[in-house]
Amino acid sequence: MTSSLALAVTAGVLIAAGVYLLTERSLTRILMGVLVMSNGVNLLFLVAMGRAGRPAIIGSTDPEAMSDPLPQAMVLTAIVITMAVSAFVVTMAYRSFQLNGNDEVSDDVEDARIRALAERDDVSDSYEDIKFSDTGEDVVSE
Amino acid sequence: MNNLLTIPVLLPMLGAALTLMLGPRPRAQRFVSVAVLVGVVAAAATLAVQAHTIGVQTLWVGAWPRGFGISLVADRLAGIMLTVASLVTLAVLVYSTGQDEAELRQETPVSIFHPTFLVMCAGVSAAFLAGDLFNMFVGFEILLFASYVLLTMSGTRPRMRAGSTYVVVNLLSASLFLTALATVYAATGTVNLAQLAMRLPEIDPGTQAMIQFMLLLVFGIKAAVFPLSAWLPDSYPTAPAPVTAVFAGLLTKVGVYAILRTQTLLFPHRPLTDLLLWVGLATMIVGILGAVAQSEMKRLLSFTLVSHIGYMVMGIGLATDAGLAAAIYYTAHHITIQATLFLVAGLMQRVGGSTSCDRVNGLATISPLLGALFIVPAMNLSGIPPFSGFIGKLGLLNAGIAVGTPLAWAVVVAAVSTSLLTLYTMAKAWNRAFWGKPMTASQMPDTLEEDDDVHEGRPMPGVMVGSTLALIAFSLVLTVAAGPLYDYTYQAAMTLRGGDYVRAVLAVVEP
């Protein structure tokens, strides 16, 4: 099977750019990343297809000279799915903007909890502040 | 050829269209949804029986010659998964109709819950029945899309936060899946599972290993195995109880199914079994340690969900018939029990006004029935004999001991410890939420949880209790019928490893 180096390199660059954008906080940029990356991945299917040939229509083309139509069908499905995903992510970004004034993906719940605990200066149940029971004064301060 | 194979996919799709049109008429909508899911259960059960008695059921959609076009396949594994999944979906839907009247309807003025729920059901069926990787991908996308909508339903702040993490993670995994598909097609010229099983062993071992690893990575994200599990406890707990229940029961299990299917069928020599065992071990331990630290019921259950995925991965990693059989049985058990527990968490929310153990107390005094509803599945999850959890774990441990390598022993030890820690978390939740004196909403202390839907306790509607009871009864059936079921899963495992699947799908002559 022969395949195009140009396509493979373009796919690589697109996917790399997409992954970089995915690491951003803002949903809009993540969406850009997804779009760029999905285009890169779709190109990979064209790489997998092998050499481009003539239209795959029985009767008008010699079967030997045809392109492989199957990857194109798969890419078509993938494009439709990406379109739906984009619509959903745009809606989600807008809703986040309505609620929070920005469209950033927020922290993990656990991270937020730990930060809140630190801000409240709470200690865990197992931690005991040793005091003399009769005076109530700290051992450390004495 | 068996046209019944299309029913579990087409019927829910049709139902989704109907319920969408019936939006303004909730009663008719509920009736259609329930009727559709009953139909799916019947079709799935028939397929499971046919796969057992007649052999692997196949359908080349559109009557294209074998090897071209789309194939749907139901072997014993797909049959049992589909049956259990659709039963649980039905129970959860019935539960939600009970909740509907009181809560959901206020939340979602446009009634999109039923159509979306049915679309998700169609996606799950499509993923289970797909005979090729690309349609498995499409099935995954259908169910994920429905799950995005269900998770972010009514667009409140916590749900948008949870939803954005969930959506981004799944977008990434979808891209990875597509990349894997392109690689598979470039290497072998097909995405049909049966053809792949024949062609993959002939290609370069390096390429094979790459494909295997990529597929494992993709399905690992969906199944939420450690270290790819961080998204799950972060996103599941904010959704309404029925949604979380069906997500927890089904969605991760579809990932487990895909791992089981691809790893056994496509890579029979399985060079990555050690990796799977390590992953299973880490998933069990890390997941349950997360659960120990939680006090909010739904988050706690999400962590136990991650942890128990480890058991199934362990069974797959053992790579023996006994291990696979136990993993399949455990998956069936876990779909049921995890969904039940999330439904019970929904009932706790109603009765106690919150699902945080910091805020509710004495639930067993307020409602002894709720106490009973919680303790039975909780003990089942922990693996207390004679419940199905015990039988599944026993099978896995036996299989692990039979393999007998140091790594297998390490996983066995981890499995026993995880079981013990699960019992500990369940007992802790029981102590804190169900014992003690009941408190009112005004007495509830402030916590750091983001779930602020605190209210005074309300009675439990009969429908919600009834469907939860039905699921518990089903888990007891899994226990009582463990003998025949184990036979079934054992043969399912044999079909996976033998060539039955490939022969049935590609056979030129109709058997």
Boltz contact constraints between the chains, C-beta under 6 A:
constraints:
  - contact:
      token1: [A, 30]
      token2: [B, 168]
      max_distance: 6.0
  - contact:
      token1: [A, 34]
      token2: [B, 171]
      max_distance: 6.0
  - contact:
      token1: [A, 37]
      token2: [B, 175]
      max_distance: 6.0
  - contact:
      token1: [A, 41]
      token2: [B, 175]
      max_distance: 6.0
  - contact:
      token1: [A, 41]
      token2: [B, 178]
      max_distance: 6.0
  - contact:
      token1: [A, 41]
      token2: [B, 179]
      max_distance: 6.0
  - contact:
      token1: [A, 44]
      token2: [B, 182]
      max_distance: 6.0
  - contact:
      token1: [A, 45]
      token2: [B, 182]
      max_distance: 6.0
  - contact:
      token1: [A, 48]
      token2: [B, 182]
      max_distance: 6.0
  - contact:
      token1: [A, 48]
      token2: [B, 185]
      max_distance: 6.0
  - contact:
      token1: [A, 48]
      token2: [B, 186]
      max_distance: 6.0
  - contact:
      token1: [A, 74]
      token2: [B, 134]
      max_distance: 6.0
  - contact:
      token1: [A, 78]
      token2: [B, 178]
      max_distance: 6.0
  - contact:
      token1: [A, 81]
      token2: [B, 141]
      max_distance: 6.0
  - contact:
      token1: [A, 88]
      token2: [B, 148]
      max_distance: 6.0
  - contact:
      token1: [A, 95]
      token2: [B, 155]
      max_distance: 6.0
  - contact:
      token1: [A, 95]
      token2: [B, 160]
      max_distance: 6.0
  - contact:
      token1: [A, 96]
      token2: [B, 160]
      max_distance: 6.0
  - contact:
      token1: [A, 99]
      token2: [B, 157]
      max_distance: 6.0
  - contact:
      token1: [A, 105]
      token2: [B, 164]
      max_distance: 6.0
  - contact:
      token1: [A, 106]
      token2: [B, 161]
      max_distance: 6.0
  - contact:
      token1: [A, 108]
      token2: [B, 234]
      max_distance: 6.0
  - contact:
      token1: [A, 109]
      token2: [B, 234]
      max_distance: 6.0
  - contact:
      token1: [A, 113]
      token2: [B, 448]
      max_distance: 6.0
  - contact:
      token1: [A, 116]
      token2: [B, 448]
      max_distance: 6.0
